[in-house]
């Protein structure tokens, strides 16, 4: 699936759309797919890269909402659990079962009985498959599974199932799926203002940021899916009412696996009521998250020294043989949660439910929610548009069908298929002298699309195997995944900026050269791109 950016720009300005979506995160991407499959002429614009905000900075779990049981949000747990199963079914290569260990400790938040009952209720509400349901383990059984835990305070544990993913990859696959269904999606296209006629919204004025072209995009309906920017967008048409966003920051750190060699993902509580994850991923382990009030700029969200030390101290106190320091942190990411404000509640107490706001001029805004619930959020927003569309046009549109739409062209339908395909790719990876983790990385990132990437390595015989693979990935991502900068590629398409930052440092000039050739850059643009990547590397590795 290749695309021509100039053609997309022309289409946006020349056609009249049924629905224009502002925001290219997981929610906007989900709305685009839902709307396009129902027959709406659908356009989406994103001011930066797709998934460049919250949708690349989560804990990267498609989870059933265990923490919401503590807040007695049973309906939310039930809905999120059902959605987790659907997302896994539709992107089996990308949404992968992950066993999670929840230690029970003296003086901890959860006792044995409460944990056992809570996890059992969670399994029922989240519709967990019988073979994946929770097991309660005693102290000795827990230490066999995770010997790094503090045996002096350990009482036992709950061992239950979640799913891990790559949030940015999930968003990109949704965007690609929407495009295959007829939507036009454009990154680096910023909303400047809204267009009105008779006090009703009829479209938006946008700026294509790379070429500087202003365009008017006409649409019958407009949905604001701007994530943390929702209120900024609402302020453009003076539609912020009593309901507003409450922004909180979540930070994650990445360390080398040998520095924190947990055998399984661990979900543990710390003083103050927070729960922290440690999750192994390839050669690294990542740690998160924090939940603190945020009132700073949305366009540059950084991990502070206090954020990092909070997480490191939490890990060091839970695993007494571990002594992590700031110097051990290889990378990090910080994101903003766009929660719905609830008076008198702290960041951790606020519900993760989503809400829709509609302005007098017809602007529909959606906010709140979780990564796992993106599909139902999209359905609710599109249902509202469809109802109005049918009333004003007389046309009848179909129902939501996204629960049955795979997020790749040639899907792997079951975990057995994923395992079998990964074994085949592993043999090819070995024949190309690539390391053992490469097959799992390629399959989880690209599914069957990785075969094309491996075949493309033949073009780069002058490079080492690692370089050839990276260059082949870049070519694929430029041609098929809207990559326009080195940061797009290293951060949101491959995850290397977080989980293999040494490869970013090694490959950055080669990738910059290849991008310059593929996109026709002049020297100024080439230099700017490399400088921006260096600044980003500094941001994720420096804490002040």
CORDA-V331792 format. One record per backbone hydrogen bond with DSSP energy under -0.5 kcal/mol. CO is the residue of the C=O (numbers start at 1). NH is the residue of the N-H. E is the energy in kcal/mol with one decimal. If there is no record, write none. Layout:
{{CO	NH	E} {CO	NH	E}}
//
This chain:
{{3	5	-0.6} {4	8	-2.0} {5	9	-2.5} {6	10	-2.3} {7	11	-2.4} {8	12	-2.2} {9	13	-1.6} {10	14	-1.9} {11	15	-2.2} {15	17	-0.5} {15	218	-0.6} {17	220	-2.2} {18	221	-1.1} {19	43	-2.6} {20	223	-2.6} {21	23	-0.7} {21	45	-2.3} {22	225	-2.5} {24	51	-1.6} {25	29	-2.7} {26	30	-2.1} {27	31	-2.4} {28	32	-2.4} {29	33	-2.1} {30	34	-2.3} {31	35	-3.0} {32	36	-2.3} {33	37	-2.1} {34	38	-1.0} {35	38	-0.6} {35	40	-2.1} {36	39	-1.1} {38	398	-0.8} {40	42	-0.8} {41	18	-1.9} {41	19	-2.2} {42	184	-2.1} {43	21	-2.6} {44	186	-2.3} {45	23	-3.1} {46	189	-2.9} {48	188	-3.0} {49	52	-1.8} {53	56	-1.6} {54	57	-2.1} {60	165	-2.6} {61	63	-1.1} {65	68	-1.5} {66	69	-1.7} {66	70	-0.5} {67	70	-0.6} {68	73	-2.5} {69	72	-1.8} {72	74	-1.4} {73	77	-2.0} {74	78	-2.5} {75	79	-2.5} {76	80	-2.8} {77	81	-2.3} {78	82	-2.0} {79	83	-2.4} {80	84	-2.3} {81	85	-1.5} {82	86	-1.5} {83	87	-2.8} {84	88	-2.3} {85	89	-2.0} {86	90	-2.2} {87	91	-1.4} {89	92	-0.5} {90	407	-2.7} {91	94	-1.2} {91	95	-2.0} {94	96	-0.6} {96	164	-2.8} {98	162	-2.6} {99	265	-0.9} {100	102	-0.5} {100	160	-2.6} {101	103	-0.6} {101	267	-3.0} {102	158	-2.1} {103	105	-0.5} {104	155	-3.4} {104	156	-1.2} {105	108	-2.2} {111	115	-2.4} {112	116	-2.6} {113	117	-2.7} {114	118	-2.7} {115	119	-3.0} {116	120	-1.9} {117	121	-2.8} {118	122	-2.5} {119	123	-2.5} {120	124	-2.0} {121	125	-3.2} {122	126	-3.0} {123	128	-2.6} {124	127	-1.0} {129	132	-1.6} {130	133	-1.3} {135	137	-0.5} {135	159	-2.7} {137	157	-2.2} {138	142	-2.3} {139	143	-2.3} {140	144	-1.7} {141	145	-1.5} {142	146	-3.0} {146	149	-1.4} {148	321	-0.6} {149	151	-0.9} {150	153	-1.0} {150	154	-1.2} {153	106	-2.4} {155	139	-0.6} {156	104	-2.9} {157	137	-2.9} {158	102	-3.1} {158	160	-0.6} {159	135	-2.1} {160	100	-3.4} {162	98	-2.9} {163	62	-2.2} {164	96	-2.5} {165	167	-0.5} {166	170	-2.5} {167	171	-2.0} {168	172	-2.5} {169	173	-2.6} {170	174	-1.8} {171	175	-2.4} {172	176	-2.8} {173	177	-2.2} {174	178	-2.6} {175	179	-2.3} {176	180	-2.2} {177	181	-1.3} {178	183	-2.5} {179	182	-1.7} {183	185	-0.5} {184	44	-2.4} {186	46	-2.0} {188	209	-2.0} {188	210	-0.6} {190	207	-2.7} {193	205	-3.1} {195	202	-2.9} {195	203	-0.8} {197	200	-1.4} {200	197	-2.3} {202	219	-2.2} {203	195	-2.3} {204	206	-0.5} {204	217	-3.2} {205	192	-3.3} {205	193	-1.6} {206	215	-2.6} {207	190	-2.8} {207	209	-0.8} {208	212	-2.1} {208	213	-0.6} {213	208	-3.2} {215	206	-2.8} {215	217	-0.6} {216	218	-0.7} {217	204	-2.3} {218	17	-2.9} {221	20	-2.3} {222	364	-2.2} {223	22	-2.9} {223	225	-0.8} {224	366	-2.3} {226	229	-2.3} {227	230	-2.1} {229	233	-2.4} {230	234	-2.5} {231	235	-2.2} {232	236	-0.7} {233	236	-0.9} {233	237	-0.5} {234	237	-1.1} {234	239	-2.3} {235	238	-1.1} {239	241	-0.6} {243	241	-0.6} {244	341	-2.7} {246	339	-1.5} {247	294	-2.0} {248	337	-3.3} {249	292	-1.7} {250	335	-2.5} {251	289	-0.6} {251	290	-0.5} {252	333	-2.0} {253	287	-2.7} {254	330	-2.7} {254	331	-1.2} {255	285	-2.5} {256	259	-1.4} {256	260	-1.0} {257	260	-0.5} {260	262	-1.9} {265	101	-2.7} {266	268	-0.6} {266	278	-2.2} {268	276	-3.5} {270	273	-1.3} {274	270	-2.3} {276	268	-2.6} {277	288	-2.1} {278	266	-2.4} {279	286	-2.6} {281	284	-2.4} {283	257	-2.8} {284	281	-3.2} {285	255	-2.6} {286	279	-2.8} {287	253	-2.2} {288	277	-4.0} {292	249	-3.2} {300	302	-0.6} {302	304	-0.6} {304	308	-2.3} {305	309	-2.7} {306	310	-2.1} {307	311	-1.7} {308	312	-2.5} {309	313	-2.7} {310	314	-1.8} {311	315	-2.1} {312	316	-2.7} {313	317	-2.0} {314	318	-1.3} {315	319	-2.6} {318	150	-1.1} {318	320	-0.6} {319	322	-2.5} {325	328	-2.1} {326	329	-1.5} {328	256	-0.6} {328	330	-0.5} {331	254	-2.5} {333	252	-2.6} {335	250	-2.7} {336	338	-0.6} {337	248	-1.4} {337	339	-1.5} {338	368	-1.3} {339	246	-3.0} {339	341	-0.6} {342	345	-1.9} {346	349	-0.5} {346	350	-1.3} {351	340	-0.5} {353	369	-0.6} {355	367	-2.2} {357	365	-3.4} {359	362	-1.7} {361	201	-3.0} {363	359	-2.7} {363	365	-0.5} {364	224	-3.9} {365	357	-3.0} {367	355	-2.4} {370	373	-0.7} {371	374	-1.6} {373	377	-2.1} {374	378	-2.5} {375	379	-2.3} {376	380	-2.4} {377	381	-2.1} {378	382	-2.8} {379	383	-2.8} {380	384	-1.5} {381	385	-1.6} {382	386	-3.3} {383	387	-2.2} {384	388	-1.6} {385	389	-3.1} {386	390	-2.9} {387	391	-1.5} {388	392	-2.3} {389	393	-2.4} {390	394	-1.8} {395	397	-0.5} {401	404	-1.9} {402	405	-1.4} {404	406	-0.7} {411	413	-0.6} {414	418	-2.2} {415	419	-2.7} {416	420	-2.6} {417	421	-2.7} {418	422	-2.6} {419	423	-2.0} {420	424	-1.7} {421	425	-2.4} {422	426	-2.5} {423	427	-1.6} {424	428	-1.5} {425	429	-3.0} {426	430	-2.5} {427	431	-1.9} {428	432	-1.2} {429	434	-2.2} {430	433	-1.7} {435	438	-1.6} {437	441	-2.1} {438	442	-2.9} {439	443	-2.6} {440	444	-2.5} {441	445	-1.9} {442	446	-2.9} {443	447	-2.1} {446	449	-1.7} {447	450	-1.7} {448	451	-1.6} {449	452	-0.8} {449	453	-1.2} {450	454	-2.5} {451	455	-2.3} {452	456	-1.8} {453	457	-0.7} {454	457	-1.0} {455	458	-1.4} {456	459	-1.8} {457	460	-2.1} {458	461	-0.7} {460	463	-1.9} {464	468	-3.1} {465	469	-2.3} {466	470	-2.2} {467	471	-2.6} {468	472	-2.2} {469	473	-2.7} {470	474	-2.2} {471	475	-2.2} {472	476	-2.1} {473	477	-2.7} {474	478	-2.8} {475	479	-2.2} {476	480	-2.2} {477	481	-2.0} {477	483	-1.5} {479	3	-0.6} {485	489	-1.6} {486	490	-3.0} {487	491	-2.5} {487	492	-0.8} {488	492	-0.7} {488	493	-1.3} {489	493	-0.5} {489	494	-1.4} {490	497	-2.7} {491	495	-0.7} {495	498	-0.9} {495	499	-2.6} {496	500	-2.3} {500	503	-1.0} {500	504	-1.0} {501	505	-2.0} {502	506	-2.1} {503	507	-2.6} {504	508	-1.6} {507	511	-2.8} {508	512	-2.2} {509	513	-2.3} {510	514	-2.5} {511	515	-2.9} {512	516	-2.2} {513	517	-1.9} {514	518	-3.0} {515	519	-2.7} {516	520	-0.9} {516	521	-1.8} {522	526	-2.2} {523	527	-2.5} {524	528	-2.4} {525	529	-2.4} {526	530	-1.8} {527	531	-2.4} {528	532	-2.5} {529	533	-1.9} {530	534	-2.3} {531	535	-2.3} {532	536	-2.0} {533	537	-2.6} {534	538	-2.1} {535	539	-2.1} {536	540	-1.9} {537	541	-0.7} {538	541	-0.6} {538	542	-1.2}}
//
